[in-house]
Amino acid sequence: MAEILFYHLTESTLEDALPGLLERSLERGWRAVVQTGTEERRDALDQHLWTFRDDSFLAHATDREPHPAEQPVLLTTRQDNANAAQIRFLVDGAGPPDLSGYDRAVFLFDGHDAAQMEAARGHWKDIKAAGHAVTYWQQTPDRRWERKA
């Protein structure tokens, strides 16, 4: 059964937090899939991951490009696992697929967005009811993650 983490962004944006989490996932030898709520958000993250830091390169592609199975990081709006990822990131309230085939799933949500907060609460309840191990992490003022539940 997948380990499920909820990351409550209070001090940084998704664009600030996601690249580092993806880098750490790749360092573990995992492939990652990032599921967004909209195509516009997927495309904005695609552009951001090419330029988020001058000294870094994060290989990735979107689900509209050829050969998704070969991508270490795949950005998608769909619920499939086209690149056989071990970790799935869900952002902007994206509805999760069956998570049992993953080692880990991470819900990232903006604490300043009421719709994302409400979606995260709903996902938390559903996933706990399905029997997954669930933890809740919130950012501290220095942008570190502190376990709250």
MDTraj code that builds the backbone (N, CA, C; nanometers):
import mdtraj as md
import numpy as np

residues = "MET ALA GLU ILE LEU PHE TYR HIS LEU THR GLU SER THR LEU GLU ASP ALA LEU PRO GLY LEU LEU GLU ARG SER LEU GLU ARG GLY TRP ARG ALA VAL VAL GLN THR GLY THR GLU GLU ARG ARG ASP ALA LEU ASP GLN HIS LEU TRP THR PHE ARG ASP ASP SER PHE LEU ALA HIS ALA THR ASP ARG GLU PRO HIS PRO ALA GLU GLN PRO VAL LEU LEU THR THR ARG GLN ASP ASN ALA ASN ALA ALA GLN ILE ARG PHE LEU VAL ASP GLY ALA GLY PRO PRO ASP LEU SER GLY TYR ASP ARG ALA VAL PHE LEU PHE ASP GLY HIS ASP ALA ALA GLN MET GLU ALA ALA ARG GLY HIS TRP LYS ASP ILE LYS ALA ALA GLY HIS ALA VAL THR TYR TRP GLN GLN THR PRO ASP ARG ARG TRP GLU ARG LYS ALA".split()
xyz = np.array([
    [0.0842, -0.1176, 0.0000],
    [0.0000, 0.0000, 0.0000],
    [0.0892, 0.1245, 0.0000],
    [0.0492, 0.2233, -0.0716],
    [0.1282, 0.3454, -0.0872],
    [0.1312, 0.4275, 0.0418],
    [0.2440, 0.4916, 0.0650],
    [0.2564, 0.5918, 0.1707],
    [0.2004, 0.7216, 0.1132],
    [0.1065, 0.7853, 0.1842],
    [0.0406, 0.9053, 0.1339],
    [0.0781, 1.0237, 0.2226],
    [0.1285, 1.1300, 0.1593],
    [0.1673, 1.2504, 0.2315],
    [0.0878, 1.3697, 0.1793],
    [0.0410, 1.4515, 0.2709],
    [-0.0261, 1.5767, 0.2362],
    [0.0672, 1.6902, 0.2766],
    [0.1077, 1.7716, 0.1801],
    [0.1984, 1.8841, 0.2039],
    [0.1199, 2.0141, 0.1888],
    [0.1053, 2.0830, 0.3005],
    [0.0294, 2.2071, 0.3091],
    [0.1257, 2.3242, 0.2883],
    [0.1173, 2.3860, 0.1717],
    [0.2038, 2.5002, 0.1392],
    [0.1489, 2.6259, 0.2064],
    [0.2281, 2.6816, 0.2972],
    [0.1867, 2.8051, 0.3638],
    [0.2857, 2.9184, 0.3413],
    [0.4096, 2.8838, 0.3112],
    [0.5151, 2.9848, 0.2994],
    [0.5715, 2.9976, 0.1581],
    [0.5547, 2.8975, 0.0769],
    [0.6070, 2.9024, -0.0590],
    [0.4984, 2.8601, -0.1565],
    [0.5256, 2.8836, -0.2826],
    [0.4318, 2.8437, -0.3868],
    [0.4641, 2.7022, -0.4339],
    [0.3752, 2.6464, -0.5089],
    [0.3998, 2.5166, -0.5703],
    [0.5257, 2.5228, -0.6566],
    [0.5417, 2.6313, -0.7296],
    [0.6587, 2.6475, -0.8167],
    [0.7880, 2.6503, -0.7373],
    [0.7839, 2.6980, -0.6143],
    [0.9025, 2.6972, -0.5277],
    [0.9306, 2.5576, -0.4726],
    [0.8267, 2.4864, -0.4330],
    [0.8431, 2.3605, -0.3601],
    [0.8605, 2.2379, -0.4498],
    [0.7888, 2.2322, -0.5596],
    [0.7862, 2.1112, -0.6411],
    [0.9216, 2.0709, -0.7000],
    [1.0001, 2.1622, -0.7562],
    [1.1267, 2.1179, -0.8163],
    [1.2184, 2.0432, -0.7193],
    [1.2319, 2.0901, -0.5974],
    [1.3162, 2.0230, -0.4992],
    [1.2640, 1.8850, -0.4636],
    [1.1321, 1.8716, -0.4524],
    [1.0725, 1.7412, -0.4227],
    [1.0943, 1.6440, -0.5387],
    [1.0855, 1.6938, -0.6598],
    [1.1114, 1.6088, -0.7763],
    [1.2582, 1.5671, -0.7817],
    [1.3476, 1.6600, -0.7531],
    [1.4905, 1.6259, -0.7521],
    [1.5203, 1.5170, -0.6499],
    [1.4632, 1.5287, -0.5299],
    [1.4856, 1.4264, -0.4277],
    [1.4272, 1.2917, -0.4687],
    [1.3157, 1.2936, -0.5369],
    [1.2561, 1.1687, -0.5854],
    [1.3484, 1.1011, -0.6867],
    [1.4031, 1.1783, -0.7778],
    [1.4944, 1.1229, -0.8783],
    [1.6228, 1.0716, -0.8139],
    [1.6711, 1.1408, -0.7096],
    [1.7903, 1.0946, -0.6373],
    [1.7672, 0.9572, -0.5739],
    [1.6435, 0.9262, -0.5386],
    [1.6087, 0.7948, -0.4818],
    [1.5995, 0.6868, -0.5893],
    [1.6109, 0.7285, -0.7154],
    [1.5977, 0.6337, -0.8247],
    [1.4540, 0.6135, -0.8699],
    [1.3637, 0.6990, -0.8238],
    [1.2232, 0.6893, -0.8596],
    [1.1933, 0.7689, -0.9856],
    [1.0966, 0.7220, -1.0597],
    [1.0331, 0.8031, -1.1634],
    [0.9160, 0.8741, -1.0954],
    [0.8798, 0.9903, -1.1476],
    [0.7724, 1.0686, -1.0863],
    [0.6700, 1.1089, -1.1913],
    [0.5462, 1.1136, -1.1491],
    [0.4399, 1.1696, -1.2315],
    [0.3755, 1.2812, -1.1500],
    [0.3503, 1.3933, -1.2169],
    [0.2850, 1.5080, -1.1532],
    [0.1511, 1.5265, -1.2224],
    [0.0440, 1.5078, -1.1470],
    [-0.0904, 1.5231, -1.2018],
    [-0.1451, 1.6593, -1.1628],
    [-0.1809, 1.7380, -1.2638],
    [-0.2366, 1.8711, -1.2411],
    [-0.3873, 1.8689, -1.2642],
    [-0.4516, 1.9723, -1.2170],
    [-0.5961, 1.9817, -1.2345],
    [-0.6376, 2.0306, -1.3714],
    [-0.5481, 2.1022, -1.4409],
    [-0.5816, 2.1573, -1.5724],
    [-0.4620, 2.1481, -1.6665],
    [-0.4912, 2.1526, -1.7957],
    [-0.3845, 2.1545, -1.8957],
    [-0.3013, 2.2822, -1.8848],
    [-0.3658, 2.3930, -1.8519],
    [-0.2941, 2.5200, -1.8385],
    [-0.1899, 2.5124, -1.7272],
    [-0.2277, 2.4520, -1.6159],
    [-0.1336, 2.4382, -1.5042],
    [-0.0199, 2.3430, -1.5423],
    [-0.0545, 2.2326, -1.6097],
    [0.0480, 2.1391, -1.6573],
    [0.1497, 2.2114, -1.7447],
    [0.1007, 2.2925, -1.8387],
    [0.1892, 2.3618, -1.9311],
    [0.2730, 2.4689, -1.8610],
    [0.2154, 2.5360, -1.7618],
    [0.2910, 2.6358, -1.6854],
    [0.4025, 2.5685, -1.6047],
    [0.3726, 2.4551, -1.5430],
    [0.4765, 2.3818, -1.4694],
    [0.5843, 2.3304, -1.5637],
    [0.5442, 2.2872, -1.6835],
    [0.6407, 2.2430, -1.7840],
    [0.7419, 2.3540, -1.8116],
    [0.6939, 2.4730, -1.8367],
    [0.7840, 2.5862, -1.8627],
    [0.8702, 2.6179, -1.7410],
    [0.8095, 2.6146, -1.6245],
    [0.8823, 2.6482, -1.5018],
    [0.9958, 2.5497, -1.4736],
    [0.9736, 2.4219, -1.4953],
    [1.0755, 2.3217, -1.4630],
    [1.1985, 2.3318, -1.5533],
    [1.1848, 2.3965, -1.6680],
    [1.3024, 2.4188, -1.7532],
    [1.3873, 2.5342, -1.7019],
    [1.3288, 2.6250, -1.6259],
    [1.3995, 2.7494, -1.5917],
    [1.4033, 2.7808, -1.4425],
    [1.3636, 2.6892, -1.3554],
    [1.3472, 2.7237, -1.2138],
    [1.4769, 2.7612, -1.1443],
    [1.5892, 2.7134, -1.1953],
    [1.7187, 2.7483, -1.1360],
    [1.8240, 2.7458, -1.2467],
    [1.9143, 2.8423, -1.2443],
    [2.0156, 2.8526, -1.3494],
    [2.1113, 2.7339, -1.3518],
    [2.1401, 2.6754, -1.2373],
    [2.2417, 2.5699, -1.2294],
    [2.1811, 2.4294, -1.2253],
    [2.0574, 2.4145, -1.2704],
    [1.9922, 2.2848, -1.2598],
    [1.9195, 2.2494, -1.3882],
    [1.9108, 2.1209, -1.4118],
    [1.8339, 2.0690, -1.5247],
    [1.7479, 1.9551, -1.4724],
    [1.6210, 1.9640, -1.4923],
    [1.5280, 1.8608, -1.4466],
    [1.4587, 1.8017, -1.5695],
    [1.5076, 1.6860, -1.6133],
    [1.4516, 1.6213, -1.7319],
    [1.3066, 1.5843, -1.7074],
    [1.2202, 1.6241, -1.7994],
    [1.0784, 1.5964, -1.7857],
    [1.0096, 1.6149, -1.9204],
    [0.8833, 1.5756, -1.9274],
    [0.7999, 1.5970, -2.0452],
    [0.6544, 1.6005, -2.0002],
    [0.5678, 1.6380, -2.0925],
    [0.4251, 1.6354, -2.0636],
    [0.3620, 1.5163, -2.1350],
    [0.2388, 1.4876, -2.0977],
    [0.1674, 1.3737, -2.1558],
    [0.1267, 1.3965, -2.3011],
    [0.1464, 1.5137, -2.3537],
    [0.1124, 1.5383, -2.4946],
    [0.2319, 1.5174, -2.5879],
    [0.3475, 1.4843, -2.5302],
    [0.4682, 1.4606, -2.6082],
    [0.4877, 1.3110, -2.6313],
    [0.5659, 1.2744, -2.7347],
    [0.5872, 1.1317, -2.7613],
    [0.6740, 1.0655, -2.6538],
    [0.6596, 0.9352, -2.6417],
    [0.7418, 0.8509, -2.5549],
    [0.7296, 0.8831, -2.4057],
    [0.6095, 0.8934, -2.3521],
    [0.5959, 0.9220, -2.2084],
    [0.6600, 0.8155, -2.1199],
    [0.6649, 0.6925, -2.1658],
    [0.7210, 0.5835, -2.0851],
    [0.8692, 0.6032, -2.0562],
    [0.9373, 0.6840, -2.1342],
    [1.0809, 0.7053, -2.1185],
    [1.1147, 0.8229, -2.0270],
    [1.0161, 0.8940, -1.9786],
    [1.0402, 1.0169, -1.9033],
    [1.0607, 0.9913, -1.7542],
    [1.1653, 1.0494, -1.6959],
    [1.1839, 1.0347, -1.5513],
    [1.0787, 1.1132, -1.4715],
    [1.0325, 1.2256, -1.5288],
    [0.9254, 1.3053, -1.4688],
    [0.8244, 1.3342, -1.5787],
    [0.6999, 1.2999, -1.5530],
    [0.5942, 1.3214, -1.6508],
    [0.4870, 1.4109, -1.5896],
    [0.4540, 1.5181, -1.6585],
    [0.3466, 1.6085, -1.6174],
    [0.2216, 1.5708, -1.6949],
    [0.1101, 1.5538, -1.6248],
    [-0.0107, 1.5040, -1.6888],
    [-0.1357, 1.5593, -1.6224],
    [-0.2461, 1.5505, -1.6946],
    [-0.3775, 1.5780, -1.6371],
    [-0.4546, 1.4476, -1.6204],
    [-0.3973, 1.3380, -1.6692],
    [-0.4646, 1.2082, -1.6679],
    [-0.4302, 1.1288, -1.5420],
    [-0.5055, 1.0207, -1.5213],
    [-0.4857, 0.9386, -1.4029],
    [-0.4012, 0.8142, -1.4283],
    [-0.3539, 0.7933, -1.5503],
    [-0.2727, 0.6756, -1.5767],
    [-0.1288, 0.6973, -1.5273],
    [-0.0504, 0.5927, -1.5348],
    [0.0896, 0.5980, -1.4913],
    [0.1768, 0.5606, -1.6106],
    [0.1800, 0.6486, -1.7096],
    [0.2427, 0.6198, -1.8383],
    [0.3941, 0.6014, -1.8310],
    [0.4589, 0.6532, -1.7278],
    [0.6047, 0.6371, -1.7166],
    [0.6438, 0.5405, -1.6043],
    [0.5498, 0.4623, -1.5552],
    [0.5746, 0.3631, -1.4494],
    [0.6406, 0.4264, -1.3272],
    [0.5869, 0.5399, -1.2857],
    [0.6411, 0.6153, -1.1726],
    [0.6183, 0.5418, -1.0411],
    [0.7124, 0.5611, -0.9480],
    [0.6969, 0.5093, -0.8127],
    [0.6318, 0.6121, -0.7207],
    [0.6396, 0.7403, -0.7597],
    [0.5809, 0.8468, -0.6783],
    [0.4904, 0.9325, -0.7660],
    [0.3758, 0.9684, -0.7093],
    [0.2797, 1.0524, -0.7805],
    [0.2562, 1.1776, -0.6983],
    [0.2721, 1.2931, -0.7629],
    [0.2405, 1.4211, -0.7019],
    [0.1067, 1.4671, -0.7586],
    [0.0174, 1.5101, -0.6708],
    [-0.1132, 1.5608, -0.7123],
    [-0.1225, 1.7061, -0.6674],
    [-0.1494, 1.7955, -0.7628],
    [-0.1497, 1.9383, -0.7326],
    [-0.2791, 2.0025, -0.7823],
    [-0.3092, 2.1177, -0.7268],
    [-0.4261, 2.1964, -0.7679],
    [-0.5572, 2.1211, -0.7533],
    [-0.5666, 2.0342, -0.6535],
    [-0.6906, 1.9629, -0.6281],
    [-0.7175, 1.8471, -0.7227],
    [-0.6168, 1.8041, -0.7990],
    [-0.6349, 1.6930, -0.8929],
    [-0.6861, 1.5695, -0.8188],
    [-0.7823, 1.5028, -0.8783],
    [-0.8401, 1.3824, -0.8180],
    [-0.7497, 1.2627, -0.8392],
    [-0.7208, 1.1893, -0.7336],
    [-0.6259, 1.0785, -0.7447],
    [-0.6842, 0.9554, -0.8130],
    [-0.5978, 0.8831, -0.8833],
    [-0.6361, 0.7503, -0.9328],
    [-0.6199, 0.6501, -0.8185],
    [-0.6288, 0.5229, -0.8485],
    [-0.5950, 0.4193, -0.7517],
    [-0.4460, 0.4346, -0.7198],
    [-0.4124, 0.4549, -0.5948],
    [-0.2738, 0.4819, -0.5549],
    [-0.1995, 0.3580, -0.5078],
    [-0.2630, 0.2436, -0.5105],
    [-0.2001, 0.1237, -0.4551],
    [-0.0764, 0.0787, -0.5319],
    [-0.0593, 0.1201, -0.6565],
    [0.0572, 0.0801, -0.7342],
    [0.1795, 0.1672, -0.7155],
    [0.1716, 0.2667, -0.6291],
    [0.2824, 0.3599, -0.6061],
    [0.3497, 0.3312, -0.4720],
    [0.4770, 0.3678, -0.4610],
    [0.5438, 0.3635, -0.3314],
    [0.4962, 0.4792, -0.2450],
    [0.4739, 0.5938, -0.3100],
    [0.4362, 0.7149, -0.2359],
    [0.3502, 0.8034, -0.3248],
    [0.2576, 0.8737, -0.2617],
    [0.1793, 0.9774, -0.3288],
    [0.1851, 1.1018, -0.2421],
    [0.1981, 1.2165, -0.3069],
    [0.2108, 1.3433, -0.2355],
    [0.1063, 1.4406, -0.2887],
    [0.0191, 1.4841, -0.2003],
    [-0.0777, 1.5883, -0.2328],
    [-0.0174, 1.7213, -0.1886],
    [0.0058, 1.8104, -0.2818],
    [0.0563, 1.9437, -0.2507],
    [-0.0587, 2.0418, -0.2682],
    [-0.0870, 2.1210, -0.1652],
    [-0.1984, 2.2141, -0.1764],
    [-0.1641, 2.3473, -0.1119],
    [-0.2167, 2.4527, -0.1737],
    [-0.1923, 2.5912, -0.1341],
    [-0.2857, 2.6276, -0.0189],
    [-0.2270, 2.6601, 0.0949],
    [-0.3050, 2.6960, 0.2118],
    [-0.3784, 2.8280, 0.1999],
    [-0.3518, 2.9033, 0.0923],
    [-0.4184, 3.0320, 0.0711],
    [-0.5287, 3.0201, -0.0333],
    [-0.5575, 2.8986, -0.0779],
    [-0.6581, 2.8740, -0.1810],
    [-0.7682, 2.7865, -0.1204],
    [-0.8852, 2.8443, -0.0994],
    [-0.9949, 2.7737, -0.0321],
    [-1.0362, 2.6470, -0.1075],
    [-1.0393, 2.6514, -0.2397],
    [-1.0795, 2.5341, -0.3178],
    [-0.9786, 2.4202, -0.3013],
    [-0.8494, 2.4534, -0.3005],
    [-0.7486, 2.3496, -0.2808],
    [-0.7546, 2.2921, -0.1400],
    [-0.7789, 2.3755, -0.0417],
    [-0.7919, 2.3283, 0.0962],
    [-0.9101, 2.2313, 0.1080],
    [-1.0219, 2.2676, 0.0487],
    [-1.1404, 2.1822, 0.0552],
    [-1.1164, 2.0499, -0.0175],
    [-1.0522, 2.0563, -0.1336],
    [-1.0216, 1.9324, -0.2073],
    [-0.9286, 1.8434, -0.1255],
    [-0.8274, 1.9022, -0.0609],
    [-0.7337, 1.8236, 0.0200],
    [-0.8067, 1.7552, 0.1354],
    [-0.8976, 1.8261, 0.2000],
    [-0.9758, 1.7651, 0.3087],
    [-1.0556, 1.6447, 0.2584],
    [-1.1173, 1.6597, 0.1441],
    [-1.1949, 1.5498, 0.0869],
    [-1.1075, 1.4306, 0.0509],
    [-0.9914, 1.4578, -0.0102],
    [-0.8998, 1.3495, -0.0451],
    [-0.8477, 1.2796, 0.0804],
    [-0.8169, 1.3567, 0.1844],
    [-0.7691, 1.3000, 0.3112],
    [-0.8712, 1.1994, 0.3656],
    [-0.9969, 1.2411, 0.3727],
    [-1.1023, 1.1539, 0.4264],
    [-1.1169, 1.0265, 0.3430],
    [-1.1194, 1.0421, 0.2120],
    [-1.1364, 0.9255, 0.1235],
    [-1.0195, 0.8280, 0.1354],
    [-0.8996, 0.8815, 0.1407],
    [-0.7799, 0.7960, 0.1430],
    [-0.7656, 0.7256, 0.2773],
    [-0.7946, 0.7952, 0.3855],
    [-0.7928, 0.7301, 0.5175],
    [-0.8976, 0.6186, 0.5225],
    [-1.0145, 0.6456, 0.4684],
    [-1.1210, 0.5456, 0.4681],
    [-1.0828, 0.4225, 0.3859],
    [-0.9960, 0.4416, 0.2858],
    [-0.9502, 0.3294, 0.2030],
    [-0.8393, 0.2485, 0.2705],
    [-0.7943, 0.2934, 0.3880],
    [-0.6968, 0.2176, 0.4648],
    [-0.5512, 0.2522, 0.4415],
    [-0.5227, 0.3594, 0.3680],
    [-0.3836, 0.4004, 0.3449],
    [-0.3253, 0.4672, 0.4700],
    [-0.1948, 0.4544, 0.4857],
    [-0.1231, 0.5299, 0.5893],
    [-0.1089, 0.6728, 0.5380],
    [-0.1578, 0.7692, 0.6147],
    [-0.1622, 0.9081, 0.5706],
    [-0.0923, 0.9963, 0.6733],
    [-0.0066, 1.0876, 0.6256],
    [0.0553, 1.1869, 0.7133],
    [0.0325, 1.3263, 0.6568],
    [0.0274, 1.4225, 0.7475],
    [0.0036, 1.5624, 0.7118],
    [0.1246, 1.6441, 0.7533],
    [0.1792, 1.7202, 0.6590],
    [0.2966, 1.8033, 0.6806],
    [0.2624, 1.9469, 0.6461],
    [0.3072, 2.0396, 0.7306],
    [0.2834, 2.1809, 0.7055],
    [0.4165, 2.2544, 0.7056],
    [0.4259, 2.3564, 0.6219],
    [0.5487, 2.4346, 0.6170],
    [0.5614, 2.5214, 0.7407],
    [0.6857, 2.5346, 0.7866],
    [0.7176, 2.6272, 0.8945],
    [0.7572, 2.7607, 0.8307],
    [0.7705, 2.8675, 0.9087],
    [0.8088, 2.9961, 0.8509],
    [0.9415, 2.9922, 0.7729],
    [1.0299, 2.8986, 0.8069],
    [1.1562, 2.8881, 0.7317],
    [1.1461, 2.7881, 0.6159],
    [1.0245, 2.7522, 0.5768],
    [0.9947, 2.6668, 0.4623],
    [1.0374, 2.5213, 0.4780],
    [1.0552, 2.4771, 0.5995],
    [1.0809, 2.3360, 0.6254],
    [0.9462, 2.2677, 0.6479],
    [0.9461, 2.1345, 0.6398],
    [0.8224, 2.0594, 0.6585],
    [0.8184, 2.0038, 0.7994],
    [0.7062, 2.0266, 0.8681],
    [0.6854, 1.9778, 1.0029],
    [0.5628, 1.8860, 1.0027],
    [0.5818, 1.7664, 1.0566],
    [0.4705, 1.6720, 1.0627],
    [0.3699, 1.7164, 1.1672],
    [0.2449, 1.7249, 1.1262],
    [0.1382, 1.7682, 1.2163],
    [0.0421, 1.6543, 1.2500],
    [0.0321, 1.5572, 1.1642],
    [-0.0581, 1.4433, 1.1893],
    [-0.0117, 1.3228, 1.1110],
])
top = md.Topology()
chain = top.add_chain()
for i, resn in enumerate(residues, 1):
    res = top.add_residue(resn, chain, resSeq=i)
    for name in ("N", "CA", "C"):
        top.add_atom(name, md.element.get_by_symbol(name[0]), res)
traj = md.Trajectory(xyz[None], top)
